Amino acid sequence: MKQFIGTVTSNKMQKTVVVTVEKTKKHRLYGKTLRSKKNFHAHDEIGVKIGDRVKIQSVRPLSKLKKFKVVTVLK
């Protein structure tokens, strides 16, 4: 099961939140730090707010876009 830590960017849907996960890695030749972001739709039974740091975990497909669920609120 995949787990990511990200920030909630939208909670306007019912029991669904959009979580932005940001990854950083160094360029293999030049050493510059590169940032990339990805948005995931996650099932939310807890009731999180925009700006919360959450841990999401992969689950079976719950809908067309939702394949993750919110496990815990970190901050």
PDB file of N, H, CA, C and O in Angstrom:
ATOM      1  N   MET A   1       0.836  -1.183   0.000  1.00  0.00           N
ATOM      2  CA  MET A   1       0.000   0.000   0.000  1.00  0.00           C
ATOM      3  C   MET A   1       0.875   1.238   0.000  1.00  0.00           C
ATOM      4  O   MET A   1       1.792   1.367   0.811  1.00  0.00           O
ATOM      5  N   LYS A   2       0.583   2.141  -0.913  1.00  0.00           N
ATOM      6  H   LYS A   2      -0.162   2.037  -1.571  1.00  0.00           H
ATOM      7  CA  LYS A   2       1.334   3.385  -0.986  1.00  0.00           C
ATOM      8  C   LYS A   2       0.806   4.370   0.038  1.00  0.00           C
ATOM      9  O   LYS A   2      -0.398   4.449   0.282  1.00  0.00           O
ATOM     10  N   GLN A   3       1.717   5.117   0.631  1.00  0.00           N
ATOM     11  H   GLN A   3       2.695   5.053   0.432  1.00  0.00           H
ATOM     12  CA  GLN A   3       1.346   6.164   1.577  1.00  0.00           C
ATOM     13  C   GLN A   3       2.101   7.427   1.219  1.00  0.00           C
ATOM     14  O   GLN A   3       3.288   7.389   0.897  1.00  0.00           O
ATOM     15  N   PHE A   4       1.395   8.551   1.280  1.00  0.00           N
ATOM     16  H   PHE A   4       0.431   8.582   1.542  1.00  0.00           H
ATOM     17  CA  PHE A   4       1.992   9.843   1.004  1.00  0.00           C
ATOM     18  C   PHE A   4       1.595  10.818   2.102  1.00  0.00           C
ATOM     19  O   PHE A   4       0.577  10.637   2.771  1.00  0.00           O
ATOM     20  N   ILE A   5       2.408  11.852   2.280  1.00  0.00           N
ATOM     21  H   ILE A   5       3.234  11.999   1.737  1.00  0.00           H
ATOM     22  CA  ILE A   5       2.081  12.948   3.190  1.00  0.00           C
ATOM     23  C   ILE A   5       1.941  14.198   2.343  1.00  0.00           C
ATOM     24  O   ILE A   5       2.824  14.527   1.551  1.00  0.00           O
ATOM     25  N   GLY A   6       0.812  14.900   2.516  1.00  0.00           N
ATOM     26  H   GLY A   6       0.094  14.633   3.159  1.00  0.00           H
ATOM     27  CA  GLY A   6       0.568  16.086   1.715  1.00  0.00           C
ATOM     28  C   GLY A   6      -0.301  17.080   2.441  1.00  0.00           C
ATOM     29  O   GLY A   6      -0.656  16.898   3.606  1.00  0.00           O
ATOM     30  N   THR A   7      -0.641  18.151   1.720  1.00  0.00           N
ATOM     31  H   THR A   7      -0.354  18.300   0.774  1.00  0.00           H
ATOM     32  CA  THR A   7      -1.429  19.246   2.263  1.00  0.00           C
ATOM     33  C   THR A   7      -2.795  19.267   1.587  1.00  0.00           C
ATOM     34  O   THR A   7      -2.893  19.110   0.370  1.00  0.00           O
ATOM     35  N   VAL A   8      -3.843  19.461   2.374  1.00  0.00           N
ATOM     36  H   VAL A   8      -3.763  19.588   3.362  1.00  0.00           H
ATOM     37  CA  VAL A   8      -5.197  19.545   1.824  1.00  0.00           C
ATOM     38  C   VAL A   8      -5.361  20.895   1.123  1.00  0.00           C
ATOM     39  O   VAL A   8      -5.146  21.941   1.736  1.00  0.00           O
ATOM     40  N   THR A   9      -5.742  20.877  -0.155  1.00  0.00           N
ATOM     41  H   THR A   9      -5.917  20.028  -0.653  1.00  0.00           H
ATOM     42  CA  THR A   9      -5.921  22.115  -0.914  1.00  0.00           C
ATOM     43  C   THR A   9      -7.380  22.405  -1.224  1.00  0.00           C
ATOM     44  O   THR A   9      -7.714  23.535  -1.582  1.00  0.00           O
ATOM     45  N   SER A  10      -8.259  21.417  -1.096  1.00  0.00           N
ATOM     46  H   SER A  10      -7.988  20.500  -0.805  1.00  0.00           H
ATOM     47  CA  SER A  10      -9.676  21.647  -1.345  1.00  0.00           C
ATOM     48  C   SER A  10     -10.493  20.641  -0.553  1.00  0.00           C
ATOM     49  O   SER A  10     -10.144  19.464  -0.469  1.00  0.00           O
ATOM     50  N   ASN A  11     -11.605  21.132   0.035  1.00  0.00           N
ATOM     51  H   ASN A  11     -11.888  22.088  -0.033  1.00  0.00           H
ATOM     52  CA  ASN A  11     -12.525  20.232   0.732  1.00  0.00           C
ATOM     53  C   ASN A  11     -13.971  20.574   0.397  1.00  0.00           C
ATOM     54  O   ASN A  11     -14.855  20.405   1.237  1.00  0.00           O
ATOM     55  N   LYS A  12     -14.220  21.046  -0.801  1.00  0.00           N
ATOM     56  H   LYS A  12     -13.502  21.183  -1.483  1.00  0.00           H
ATOM     57  CA  LYS A  12     -15.551  21.499  -1.192  1.00  0.00           C
ATOM     58  C   LYS A  12     -16.500  20.362  -1.550  1.00  0.00           C
ATOM     59  O   LYS A  12     -17.709  20.580  -1.630  1.00  0.00           O
ATOM     60  N   MET A  13     -15.983  19.157  -1.767  1.00  0.00           N
ATOM     61  H   MET A  13     -15.001  18.980  -1.702  1.00  0.00           H
ATOM     62  CA  MET A  13     -16.824  18.018  -2.110  1.00  0.00           C
ATOM     63  C   MET A  13     -17.247  17.287  -0.841  1.00  0.00           C
ATOM     64  O   MET A  13     -16.634  17.451   0.213  1.00  0.00           O
ATOM     65  N   GLN A  14     -18.285  16.490  -0.949  1.00  0.00           N
ATOM     66  H   GLN A  14     -18.783  16.356  -1.806  1.00  0.00           H
ATOM     67  CA  GLN A  14     -18.762  15.738   0.204  1.00  0.00           C
ATOM     68  C   GLN A  14     -17.890  14.506   0.396  1.00  0.00           C
ATOM     69  O   GLN A  14     -17.785  13.666  -0.498  1.00  0.00           O
ATOM     70  N   LYS A  15     -17.258  14.402   1.579  1.00  0.00           N
ATOM     71  H   LYS A  15     -17.343  15.085   2.305  1.00  0.00           H
ATOM     72  CA  LYS A  15     -16.414  13.267   1.954  1.00  0.00           C
ATOM     73  C   LYS A  15     -15.244  13.052   1.001  1.00  0.00           C
ATOM     74  O   LYS A  15     -14.724  11.940   0.907  1.00  0.00           O
ATOM     75  N   THR A  16     -14.824  14.096   0.293  1.00  0.00           N
ATOM     76  H   THR A  16     -15.246  15.000   0.369  1.00  0.00           H
ATOM     77  CA  THR A  16     -13.680  14.013  -0.606  1.00  0.00           C
ATOM     78  C   THR A  16     -12.821  15.250  -0.424  1.00  0.00           C
ATOM     79  O   THR A  16     -13.340  16.362  -0.328  1.00  0.00           O
ATOM     80  N   VAL A  17     -11.507  15.063  -0.376  1.00  0.00           N
ATOM     81  H   VAL A  17     -11.085  14.160  -0.454  1.00  0.00           H
ATOM     82  CA  VAL A  17     -10.576  16.188  -0.307  1.00  0.00           C
ATOM     83  C   VAL A  17      -9.532  16.010  -1.398  1.00  0.00           C
ATOM     84  O   VAL A  17      -9.267  14.899  -1.856  1.00  0.00           O
ATOM     85  N   VAL A  18      -8.943  17.137  -1.805  1.00  0.00           N
ATOM     86  H   VAL A  18      -9.159  18.040  -1.433  1.00  0.00           H
ATOM     87  CA  VAL A  18      -7.835  17.112  -2.749  1.00  0.00           C
ATOM     88  C   VAL A  18      -6.562  17.361  -1.946  1.00  0.00           C
ATOM     89  O   VAL A  18      -6.440  18.371  -1.253  1.00  0.00           O
ATOM     90  N   VAL A  19      -5.621  16.434  -2.046  1.00  0.00           N
ATOM     91  H   VAL A  19      -5.720  15.614  -2.609  1.00  0.00           H
ATOM     92  CA  VAL A  19      -4.371  16.514  -1.306  1.00  0.00           C
ATOM     93  C   VAL A  19      -3.231  16.722  -2.299  1.00  0.00           C
ATOM     94  O   VAL A  19      -3.086  15.961  -3.255  1.00  0.00           O
ATOM     95  N   THR A  20      -2.420  17.762  -2.065  1.00  0.00           N
ATOM     96  H   THR A  20      -2.538  18.380  -1.287  1.00  0.00           H
ATOM     97  CA  THR A  20      -1.262  18.033  -2.904  1.00  0.00           C
ATOM     98  C   THR A  20      -0.024  17.445  -2.235  1.00  0.00           C
ATOM     99  O   THR A  20       0.306  17.780  -1.098  1.00  0.00           O
ATOM    100  N   VAL A  21       0.655  16.558  -2.971  1.00  0.00           N
ATOM    101  H   VAL A  21       0.386  16.287  -3.895  1.00  0.00           H
ATOM    102  CA  VAL A  21       1.870  15.921  -2.478  1.00  0.00           C
ATOM    103  C   VAL A  21       3.039  16.513  -3.254  1.00  0.00           C
ATOM    104  O   VAL A  21       3.045  16.513  -4.485  1.00  0.00           O
ATOM    105  N   GLU A  22       4.031  17.020  -2.517  1.00  0.00           N
ATOM    106  H   GLU A  22       4.026  17.019  -1.517  1.00  0.00           H
ATOM    107  CA  GLU A  22       5.186  17.646  -3.147  1.00  0.00           C
ATOM    108  C   GLU A  22       6.418  16.767  -2.934  1.00  0.00           C
ATOM    109  O   GLU A  22       6.712  16.351  -1.813  1.00  0.00           O
ATOM    110  N   LYS A  23       7.134  16.489  -4.028  1.00  0.00           N
ATOM    111  H   LYS A  23       6.895  16.827  -4.939  1.00  0.00           H
ATOM    112  CA  LYS A  23       8.347  15.678  -3.962  1.00  0.00           C
ATOM    113  C   LYS A  23       9.530  16.524  -4.404  1.00  0.00           C
ATOM    114  O   LYS A  23       9.395  17.374  -5.283  1.00  0.00           O
ATOM    115  N   THR A  24      10.684  16.293  -3.799  1.00  0.00           N
ATOM    116  H   THR A  24      10.794  15.602  -3.085  1.00  0.00           H
ATOM    117  CA  THR A  24      11.907  16.970  -4.213  1.00  0.00           C
ATOM    118  C   THR A  24      12.956  15.918  -4.536  1.00  0.00           C
ATOM    119  O   THR A  24      13.052  14.885  -3.873  1.00  0.00           O
ATOM    120  N   LYS A  25      13.737  16.203  -5.567  1.00  0.00           N
ATOM    121  H   LYS A  25      13.659  17.042  -6.106  1.00  0.00           H
ATOM    122  CA  LYS A  25      14.867  15.346  -5.881  1.00  0.00           C
ATOM    123  C   LYS A  25      15.931  16.177  -6.564  1.00  0.00           C
ATOM    124  O   LYS A  25      15.649  17.232  -7.133  1.00  0.00           O
ATOM    125  N   LYS A  26      17.147  15.691  -6.501  1.00  0.00           N
ATOM    126  H   LYS A  26      17.375  14.834  -6.039  1.00  0.00           H
ATOM    127  CA  LYS A  26      18.260  16.408  -7.106  1.00  0.00           C
ATOM    128  C   LYS A  26      18.446  15.956  -8.548  1.00  0.00           C
ATOM    129  O   LYS A  26      18.258  14.784  -8.874  1.00  0.00           O
ATOM    130  N   HIS A  27      18.817  16.901  -9.406  1.00  0.00           N
ATOM    131  H   HIS A  27      18.969  17.853  -9.141  1.00  0.00           H
ATOM    132  CA  HIS A  27      19.166  16.574 -10.778  1.00  0.00           C
ATOM    133  C   HIS A  27      20.450  15.748 -10.763  1.00  0.00           C
ATOM    134  O   HIS A  27      21.400  16.076 -10.053  1.00  0.00           O
ATOM    135  N   ARG A  28      20.472  14.681 -11.547  1.00  0.00           N
ATOM    136  H   ARG A  28      19.701  14.414 -12.125  1.00  0.00           H
ATOM    137  CA  ARG A  28      21.589  13.737 -11.441  1.00  0.00           C
ATOM    138  C   ARG A  28      22.914  14.316 -11.901  1.00  0.00           C
ATOM    139  O   ARG A  28      23.965  13.896 -11.416  1.00  0.00           O
ATOM    140  N   LEU A  29      22.894  15.277 -12.832  1.00  0.00           N
ATOM    141  H   LEU A  29      22.041  15.618 -13.226  1.00  0.00           H
ATOM    142  CA  LEU A  29      24.142  15.831 -13.344  1.00  0.00           C
ATOM    143  C   LEU A  29      24.504  17.160 -12.682  1.00  0.00           C
ATOM    144  O   LEU A  29      25.644  17.358 -12.263  1.00  0.00           O
ATOM    145  N   TYR A  30      23.530  18.069 -12.591  1.00  0.00           N
ATOM    146  H   TYR A  30      22.604  17.907 -12.932  1.00  0.00           H
ATOM    147  CA  TYR A  30      23.822  19.414 -12.132  1.00  0.00           C
ATOM    148  C   TYR A  30      23.610  19.621 -10.638  1.00  0.00           C
ATOM    149  O   TYR A  30      24.094  20.610 -10.086  1.00  0.00           O
ATOM    150  N   GLY A  31      22.909  18.729  -9.977  1.00  0.00           N
ATOM    151  H   GLY A  31      22.516  17.926 -10.425  1.00  0.00           H
ATOM    152  CA  GLY A  31      22.734  18.825  -8.542  1.00  0.00           C
ATOM    153  C   GLY A  31      21.668  19.805  -8.091  1.00  0.00           C
ATOM    154  O   GLY A  31      21.482  20.003  -6.891  1.00  0.00           O
ATOM    155  N   LYS A  32      20.963  20.423  -9.032  1.00  0.00           N
ATOM    156  H   LYS A  32      21.114  20.263 -10.008  1.00  0.00           H
ATOM    157  CA  LYS A  32      19.908  21.369  -8.670  1.00  0.00           C
ATOM    158  C   LYS A  32      18.716  20.613  -8.082  1.00  0.00           C
ATOM    159  O   LYS A  32      18.368  19.529  -8.551  1.00  0.00           O
ATOM    160  N   THR A  33      18.096  21.188  -7.060  1.00  0.00           N
ATOM    161  H   THR A  33      18.379  22.069  -6.679  1.00  0.00           H
ATOM    162  CA  THR A  33      16.934  20.565  -6.445  1.00  0.00           C
ATOM    163  C   THR A  33      15.691  20.886  -7.258  1.00  0.00           C
ATOM    164  O   THR A  33      15.379  22.053  -7.493  1.00  0.00           O
ATOM    165  N   LEU A  34      14.984  19.851  -7.685  1.00  0.00           N
ATOM    166  H   LEU A  34      15.237  18.903  -7.494  1.00  0.00           H
ATOM    167  CA  LEU A  34      13.776  20.001  -8.489  1.00  0.00           C
ATOM    168  C   LEU A  34      12.565  19.625  -7.640  1.00  0.00           C
ATOM    169  O   LEU A  34      12.593  18.636  -6.907  1.00  0.00           O
ATOM    170  N   ARG A  35      11.501  20.425  -7.745  1.00  0.00           N
ATOM    171  H   ARG A  35      11.479  21.228  -8.340  1.00  0.00           H
ATOM    172  CA  ARG A  35      10.273  20.148  -7.011  1.00  0.00           C
ATOM    173  C   ARG A  35       9.183  19.758  -7.995  1.00  0.00           C
ATOM    174  O   ARG A  35       9.071  20.342  -9.073  1.00  0.00           O
ATOM    175  N   SER A  36       8.387  18.779  -7.623  1.00  0.00           N
ATOM    176  H   SER A  36       8.478  18.305  -6.748  1.00  0.00           H
ATOM    177  CA  SER A  36       7.234  18.402  -8.430  1.00  0.00           C
ATOM    178  C   SER A  36       6.046  18.192  -7.503  1.00  0.00           C
ATOM    179  O   SER A  36       6.196  17.722  -6.375  1.00  0.00           O
ATOM    180  N   LYS A  37       4.862  18.548  -7.996  1.00  0.00           N
ATOM    181  H   LYS A  37       4.740  18.930  -8.913  1.00  0.00           H
ATOM    182  CA  LYS A  37       3.630  18.417  -7.216  1.00  0.00           C
ATOM    183  C   LYS A  37       2.663  17.503  -7.945  1.00  0.00           C
ATOM    184  O   LYS A  37       2.658  17.429  -9.174  1.00  0.00           O
ATOM    185  N   LYS A  38       1.844  16.808  -7.166  1.00  0.00           N
ATOM    186  H   LYS A  38       1.849  16.868  -6.168  1.00  0.00           H
ATOM    187  CA  LYS A  38       0.787  15.980  -7.738  1.00  0.00           C
ATOM    188  C   LYS A  38      -0.427  16.048  -6.824  1.00  0.00           C
ATOM    189  O   LYS A  38      -0.293  16.033  -5.600  1.00  0.00           O
ATOM    190  N   ASN A  39      -1.600  16.123  -7.416  1.00  0.00           N
ATOM    191  H   ASN A  39      -1.709  16.135  -8.410  1.00  0.00           H
ATOM    192  CA  ASN A  39      -2.849  16.185  -6.651  1.00  0.00           C
ATOM    193  C   ASN A  39      -3.508  14.816  -6.635  1.00  0.00           C
ATOM    194  O   ASN A  39      -3.572  14.129  -7.655  1.00  0.00           O
ATOM    195  N   PHE A  40      -3.995  14.429  -5.463  1.00  0.00           N
ATOM    196  H   PHE A  40      -3.942  14.987  -4.634  1.00  0.00           H
ATOM    197  CA  PHE A  40      -4.729  13.179  -5.300  1.00  0.00           C
ATOM    198  C   PHE A  40      -6.081  13.481  -4.682  1.00  0.00           C
ATOM    199  O   PHE A  40      -6.176  14.301  -3.769  1.00  0.00           O
ATOM    200  N   HIS A  41      -7.137  12.824  -5.172  1.00  0.00           N
ATOM    201  H   HIS A  41      -7.060  12.158  -5.914  1.00  0.00           H
ATOM    202  CA  HIS A  41      -8.443  12.883  -4.536  1.00  0.00           C
ATOM    203  C   HIS A  41      -8.486  11.775  -3.487  1.00  0.00           C
ATOM    204  O   HIS A  41      -8.163  10.624  -3.782  1.00  0.00           O
ATOM    205  N   ALA A  42      -8.883  12.120  -2.266  1.00  0.00           N
ATOM    206  H   ALA A  42      -9.145  13.055  -2.026  1.00  0.00           H
ATOM    207  CA  ALA A  42      -8.872  11.152  -1.173  1.00  0.00           C
ATOM    208  C   ALA A  42     -10.206  11.172  -0.444  1.00  0.00           C
ATOM    209  O   ALA A  42     -10.841  12.218  -0.307  1.00  0.00           O
ATOM    210  N   HIS A  43     -10.621   9.999   0.022  1.00  0.00           N
ATOM    211  H   HIS A  43     -10.106   9.149  -0.089  1.00  0.00           H
ATOM    212  CA  HIS A  43     -11.854   9.858   0.798  1.00  0.00           C
ATOM    213  C   HIS A  43     -11.601  10.353   2.219  1.00  0.00           C
ATOM    214  O   HIS A  43     -10.592  10.011   2.835  1.00  0.00           O
ATOM    215  N   ASP A  44     -12.532  11.165   2.735  1.00  0.00           N
ATOM    216  H   ASP A  44     -13.352  11.443   2.235  1.00  0.00           H
ATOM    217  CA  ASP A  44     -12.323  11.815   4.033  1.00  0.00           C
ATOM    218  C   ASP A  44     -13.508  11.542   4.948  1.00  0.00           C
ATOM    219  O   ASP A  44     -14.587  12.099   4.751  1.00  0.00           O
ATOM    220  N   GLU A  45     -13.314  10.694   5.942  1.00  0.00           N
ATOM    221  H   GLU A  45     -12.437  10.241   6.102  1.00  0.00           H
ATOM    222  CA  GLU A  45     -14.330  10.462   6.974  1.00  0.00           C
ATOM    223  C   GLU A  45     -14.055  11.311   8.207  1.00  0.00           C
ATOM    224  O   GLU A  45     -14.935  11.474   9.052  1.00  0.00           O
ATOM    225  N   ILE A  46     -12.836  11.858   8.323  1.00  0.00           N
ATOM    226  H   ILE A  46     -12.121  11.725   7.637  1.00  0.00           H
ATOM    227  CA  ILE A  46     -12.423  12.586   9.526  1.00  0.00           C
ATOM    228  C   ILE A  46     -12.984  14.001   9.545  1.00  0.00           C
ATOM    229  O   ILE A  46     -13.386  14.490  10.600  1.00  0.00           O
ATOM    230  N   GLY A  47     -13.016  14.663   8.394  1.00  0.00           N
ATOM    231  H   GLY A  47     -12.690  14.265   7.537  1.00  0.00           H
ATOM    232  CA  GLY A  47     -13.462  16.051   8.321  1.00  0.00           C
ATOM    233  C   GLY A  47     -12.300  17.018   8.439  1.00  0.00           C
ATOM    234  O   GLY A  47     -12.260  17.824   9.369  1.00  0.00           O
ATOM    235  N   VAL A  48     -11.356  16.953   7.515  1.00  0.00           N
ATOM    236  H   VAL A  48     -11.389  16.299   6.759  1.00  0.00           H
ATOM    237  CA  VAL A  48     -10.170  17.819   7.561  1.00  0.00           C
ATOM    238  C   VAL A  48     -10.460  19.168   6.919  1.00  0.00           C
ATOM    239  O   VAL A  48     -11.435  19.325   6.185  1.00  0.00           O
ATOM    240  N   LYS A  49      -9.597  20.142   7.207  1.00  0.00           N
ATOM    241  H   LYS A  49      -8.805  20.015   7.804  1.00  0.00           H
ATOM    242  CA  LYS A  49      -9.758  21.499   6.685  1.00  0.00           C
ATOM    243  C   LYS A  49      -8.628  21.817   5.719  1.00  0.00           C
ATOM    244  O   LYS A  49      -7.618  21.115   5.675  1.00  0.00           O
ATOM    245  N   ILE A  50      -8.808  22.878   4.949  1.00  0.00           N
ATOM    246  H   ILE A  50      -9.629  23.448   4.984  1.00  0.00           H
ATOM    247  CA  ILE A  50      -7.779  23.321   4.010  1.00  0.00           C
ATOM    248  C   ILE A  50      -6.537  23.729   4.794  1.00  0.00           C
ATOM    249  O   ILE A  50      -6.634  24.443   5.793  1.00  0.00           O
ATOM    250  N   GLY A  51      -5.370  23.274   4.340  1.00  0.00           N
ATOM    251  H   GLY A  51      -5.291  22.695   3.529  1.00  0.00           H
ATOM    252  CA  GLY A  51      -4.109  23.604   4.996  1.00  0.00           C
ATOM    253  C   GLY A  51      -3.607  22.539   5.945  1.00  0.00           C
ATOM    254  O   GLY A  51      -2.462  22.618   6.391  1.00  0.00           O
ATOM    255  N   ASP A  52      -4.419  21.543   6.273  1.00  0.00           N
ATOM    256  H   ASP A  52      -5.349  21.479   5.911  1.00  0.00           H
ATOM    257  CA  ASP A  52      -3.985  20.465   7.168  1.00  0.00           C
ATOM    258  C   ASP A  52      -2.977  19.562   6.467  1.00  0.00           C
ATOM    259  O   ASP A  52      -3.104  19.283   5.275  1.00  0.00           O
ATOM    260  N   ARG A  53      -1.965  19.104   7.223  1.00  0.00           N
ATOM    261  H   ARG A  53      -1.861  19.330   8.191  1.00  0.00           H
ATOM    262  CA  ARG A  53      -1.035  18.093   6.719  1.00  0.00           C
ATOM    263  C   ARG A  53      -1.633  16.732   7.058  1.00  0.00           C
ATOM    264  O   ARG A  53      -1.930  16.450   8.219  1.00  0.00           O
ATOM    265  N   VAL A  54      -1.808  15.893   6.047  1.00  0.00           N
ATOM    266  H   VAL A  54      -1.567  16.121   5.103  1.00  0.00           H
ATOM    267  CA  VAL A  54      -2.454  14.594   6.252  1.00  0.00           C
ATOM    268  C   VAL A  54      -1.619  13.488   5.632  1.00  0.00           C
ATOM    269  O   VAL A  54      -0.807  13.717   4.735  1.00  0.00           O
ATOM    270  N   LYS A  55      -1.843  12.284   6.135  1.00  0.00           N
ATOM    271  H   LYS A  55      -2.502  12.097   6.863  1.00  0.00           H
ATOM    272  CA  LYS A  55      -1.255  11.091   5.537  1.00  0.00           C
ATOM    273  C   LYS A  55      -2.361  10.367   4.795  1.00  0.00           C
ATOM    274  O   LYS A  55      -3.420  10.101   5.363  1.00  0.00           O
ATOM    275  N   ILE A  56      -2.121  10.039   3.506  1.00  0.00           N
ATOM    276  H   ILE A  56      -1.260  10.254   3.045  1.00  0.00           H
ATOM    277  CA  ILE A  56      -3.114   9.309   2.716  1.00  0.00           C
ATOM    278  C   ILE A  56      -2.546   7.947   2.348  1.00  0.00           C
ATOM    279  O   ILE A  56      -1.333   7.765   2.246  1.00  0.00           O
ATOM    280  N   GLN A  57      -3.448   7.002   2.154  1.00  0.00           N
ATOM    281  H   GLN A  57      -4.433   7.151   2.237  1.00  0.00           H
ATOM    282  CA  GLN A  57      -3.065   5.624   1.885  1.00  0.00           C
ATOM    283  C   GLN A  57      -3.899   5.099   0.729  1.00  0.00           C
ATOM    284  O   GLN A  57      -5.079   5.430   0.620  1.00  0.00           O
ATOM    285  N   SER A  58      -3.304   4.287  -0.133  1.00  0.00           N
ATOM    286  H   SER A  58      -2.345   4.019  -0.044  1.00  0.00           H
ATOM    287  CA  SER A  58      -4.033   3.747  -1.277  1.00  0.00           C
ATOM    288  C   SER A  58      -5.034   2.684  -0.815  1.00  0.00           C
ATOM    289  O   SER A  58      -4.761   1.903   0.096  1.00  0.00           O
ATOM    290  N   VAL A  59      -6.185   2.677  -1.461  1.00  0.00           N
ATOM    291  H   VAL A  59      -6.407   3.312  -2.201  1.00  0.00           H
ATOM    292  CA  VAL A  59      -7.241   1.702  -1.197  1.00  0.00           C
ATOM    293  C   VAL A  59      -7.812   1.256  -2.543  1.00  0.00           C
ATOM    294  O   VAL A  59      -7.380   1.718  -3.598  1.00  0.00           O
ATOM    295  N   ARG A  60      -8.782   0.359  -2.489  1.00  0.00           N
ATOM    296  H   ARG A  60      -9.133  -0.016  -1.631  1.00  0.00           H
ATOM    297  CA  ARG A  60      -9.426  -0.039  -3.730  1.00  0.00           C
ATOM    298  C   ARG A  60     -10.117   1.176  -4.345  1.00  0.00           C
ATOM    299  O   ARG A  60     -10.439   2.113  -3.616  1.00  0.00           O
ATOM    300  N   PRO A  61     -10.355   1.198  -5.651  1.00  0.00           N
ATOM    301  CA  PRO A  61     -11.012   2.368  -6.261  1.00  0.00           C
ATOM    302  C   PRO A  61     -12.401   2.597  -5.674  1.00  0.00           C
ATOM    303  O   PRO A  61     -13.258   1.714  -5.714  1.00  0.00           O
ATOM    304  N   LEU A  62     -12.611   3.800  -5.125  1.00  0.00           N
ATOM    305  H   LEU A  62     -11.915   4.517  -5.093  1.00  0.00           H
ATOM    306  CA  LEU A  62     -13.894   4.159  -4.538  1.00  0.00           C
ATOM    307  C   LEU A  62     -14.778   4.884  -5.535  1.00  0.00           C
ATOM    308  O   LEU A  62     -16.002   4.857  -5.401  1.00  0.00           O
ATOM    309  N   SER A  63     -14.190   5.532  -6.529  1.00  0.00           N
ATOM    310  H   SER A  63     -13.196   5.554  -6.638  1.00  0.00           H
ATOM    311  CA  SER A  63     -14.929   6.192  -7.592  1.00  0.00           C
ATOM    312  C   SER A  63     -13.966   6.364  -8.762  1.00  0.00           C
ATOM    313  O   SER A  63     -12.889   5.769  -8.781  1.00  0.00           O
ATOM    314  N   LYS A  64     -14.355   7.173  -9.729  1.00  0.00           N
ATOM    315  H   LYS A  64     -15.230   7.657  -9.714  1.00  0.00           H
ATOM    316  CA  LYS A  64     -13.509   7.379 -10.907  1.00  0.00           C
ATOM    317  C   LYS A  64     -12.163   7.994 -10.529  1.00  0.00           C
ATOM    318  O   LYS A  64     -11.135   7.613 -11.089  1.00  0.00           O
ATOM    319  N   LEU A  65     -12.154   8.938  -9.589  1.00  0.00           N
ATOM    320  H   LEU A  65     -12.989   9.247  -9.134  1.00  0.00           H
ATOM    321  CA  LEU A  65     -10.931   9.643  -9.230  1.00  0.00           C
ATOM    322  C   LEU A  65     -10.358   9.238  -7.877  1.00  0.00           C
ATOM    323  O   LEU A  65      -9.153   9.376  -7.662  1.00  0.00           O
ATOM    324  N   LYS A  66     -11.189   8.742  -6.956  1.00  0.00           N
ATOM    325  H   LYS A  66     -12.167   8.631  -7.131  1.00  0.00           H
ATOM    326  CA  LYS A  66     -10.732   8.465  -5.588  1.00  0.00           C
ATOM    327  C   LYS A  66     -10.141   7.069  -5.481  1.00  0.00           C
ATOM    328  O   LYS A  66     -10.833   6.066  -5.657  1.00  0.00           O
ATOM    329  N   LYS A  67      -8.837   7.025  -5.186  1.00  0.00           N
ATOM    330  H   LYS A  67      -8.275   7.840  -5.043  1.00  0.00           H
ATOM    331  CA  LYS A  67      -8.154   5.765  -4.957  1.00  0.00           C
ATOM    332  C   LYS A  67      -7.309   5.820  -3.695  1.00  0.00           C
ATOM    333  O   LYS A  67      -6.479   4.942  -3.458  1.00  0.00           O
ATOM    334  N   PHE A  68      -7.523   6.866  -2.875  1.00  0.00           N
ATOM    335  H   PHE A  68      -8.197   7.579  -3.068  1.00  0.00           H
ATOM    336  CA  PHE A  68      -6.806   7.045  -1.616  1.00  0.00           C
ATOM    337  C   PHE A  68      -7.800   7.399  -0.523  1.00  0.00           C
ATOM    338  O   PHE A  68      -8.918   7.828  -0.805  1.00  0.00           O
ATOM    339  N   LYS A  69      -7.387   7.217   0.727  1.00  0.00           N
ATOM    340  H   LYS A  69      -6.478   6.868   0.956  1.00  0.00           H
ATOM    341  CA  LYS A  69      -8.193   7.669   1.859  1.00  0.00           C
ATOM    342  C   LYS A  69      -7.293   8.351   2.866  1.00  0.00           C
ATOM    343  O   LYS A  69      -6.104   8.045   2.961  1.00  0.00           O
ATOM    344  N   VAL A  70      -7.870   9.286   3.624  1.00  0.00           N
ATOM    345  H   VAL A  70      -8.836   9.535   3.547  1.00  0.00           H
ATOM    346  CA  VAL A  70      -7.131  10.008   4.647  1.00  0.00           C
ATOM    347  C   VAL A  70      -7.005   9.104   5.857  1.00  0.00           C
ATOM    348  O   VAL A  70      -8.007   8.617   6.380  1.00  0.00           O
ATOM    349  N   VAL A  71      -5.759   8.874   6.312  1.00  0.00           N
ATOM    350  H   VAL A  71      -4.945   9.270   5.887  1.00  0.00           H
ATOM    351  CA  VAL A  71      -5.520   8.001   7.453  1.00  0.00           C
ATOM    352  C   VAL A  71      -5.454   8.812   8.734  1.00  0.00           C
ATOM    353  O   VAL A  71      -6.183   8.529   9.685  1.00  0.00           O
ATOM    354  N   THR A  72      -4.581   9.826   8.770  1.00  0.00           N
ATOM    355  H   THR A  72      -3.989  10.056   7.998  1.00  0.00           H
ATOM    356  CA  THR A  72      -4.422  10.639   9.972  1.00  0.00           C
ATOM    357  C   THR A  72      -4.160  12.081   9.590  1.00  0.00           C
ATOM    358  O   THR A  72      -3.697  12.381   8.489  1.00  0.00           O
ATOM    359  N   VAL A  73      -4.468  12.973  10.531  1.00  0.00           N
ATOM    360  H   VAL A  73      -4.844  12.729  11.426  1.00  0.00           H
ATOM    361  CA  VAL A  73      -4.133  14.386  10.409  1.00  0.00           C
ATOM    362  C   VAL A  73      -2.859  14.604  11.198  1.00  0.00           C
ATOM    363  O   VAL A  73      -2.813  14.303  12.391  1.00  0.00           O
ATOM    364  N   LEU A  74      -1.824  15.122  10.556  1.00  0.00           N
ATOM    365  H   LEU A  74      -1.861  15.367   9.587  1.00  0.00           H
ATOM    366  CA  LEU A  74      -0.534  15.297  11.228  1.00  0.00           C
ATOM    367  C   LEU A  74      -0.404  16.657  11.894  1.00  0.00           C
ATOM    368  O   LEU A  74       0.248  16.781  12.931  1.00  0.00           O
ATOM    369  N   LYS A  75      -1.025  17.686  11.301  1.00  0.00           N
ATOM    370  H   LYS A  75      -1.554  17.585  10.458  1.00  0.00           H
ATOM    371  CA  LYS A  75      -0.858  19.034  11.833  1.00  0.00           C
ATOM    372  C   LYS A  75      -2.033  19.894  11.444  1.00  0.00           C
ATOM    373  O   LYS A  75      -2.081  21.072  11.799  1.00  0.00           O
TER     374      LYS A  75
END
